[in-house]
Amino acid sequence: MDPTAPSALEVKSKLAILEKGDFSVAEKAFEAVKPVPMSEELRLKIGGSRTEVFLLERKYQEALQQAESLPDNEVAGVPGGLWSKYYYVGFARKTLHDEPGAQAAFQKAKSAAEEAVSRNPDSEDAHIQLAKVLAYLGEREPAIAEAQRAGELRPESKDAFGGPEIAVGVAEVYTVLGEKDRAIQILDGLLSRPSAVTAQSLKINPVWDSLRSDPRFAEMVQKHGGKA
């Protein structure tokens, strides 16, 4: 009915990526919405999604440019927006071997997450966001503590939809910290029950690159690769 409806295009794009690793649907969607009038909030959301897809496509320079183009004063008005911007900037700069730039960006993301935690100590999203950047900053014990706190606040036993999302974040923390056993165990569990994690998403997401040399990771992906 509306070929430029952002919400429908987002769902179609995500399904194509998660099921098949197909980015063509997302690329067409981004082109389709370019001429469409939209609110500032929607424009920022699409900008964040564009950055995320660039990262999944391993177009790190494009991802960096897209993320840095989002004005701080505007993204600060979106929940988690400032954290997301600097997390993406940090990740892109790290993959581009700009370690000082990555660390500076992760420090800004850390400040945004700490502020969010101070405003709402029971926000599992704020805790897992803080855990991720602490891991990238090499603050091992605080990162694990924040990840565990996020899992306590939103366990899968109480939230079958949100719980797995937090678990993915916990797995990322352990991956960054070099805890391959714990990361693979969490991911294998998520692949074994309903969650947004798919074998295809593990294949394409650079977050998991440090696990690829572990034969258990390859076996896990192969084991679950045929599942819908």
C-alpha angles and dihedrals in degrees: 000000000000114000091190098050102136097209094052092045090050092054093047091048094049093048092050091051097043095044102037109005086244113156096176093089091054093046091053090047093054090051092047095056097045095093094038118108109239143171121261090250092054092046091054092046091052090047090055092047090049089054093049093050091048088055092050089049088051091238091141099167091051090047091051093050092047094049094045091050091066108096114237093223090056101042089046088069092060117078107258090358099124091046091050093050095053094038088057092044090050093048093047093048091048092054088048089055094247096135097168090050091047093051092048091052093046089051089056090047089050092053091050092049093046090052090050091050092049090052094046114016091181096056107117090192092057092048095051091046089053091046092055097052092043087056092051089048090054095246093140107176096040089048093053091045092052092046091051091048091053090051091050092051094050111022120176089239089068101030117033091183105039096032095069090049090058090045090057089054091050090052089052091053092052091046093054090047092052095249093139096164094057094042094051092045091055094046093047089053092050091050089051095058136034111297141124090261114105132177088244092054090053090051095055106031112097090208087081098046094109089059096054095086090059110092090213090064092052091047091050093051092047092047093054098032095098095052121103 
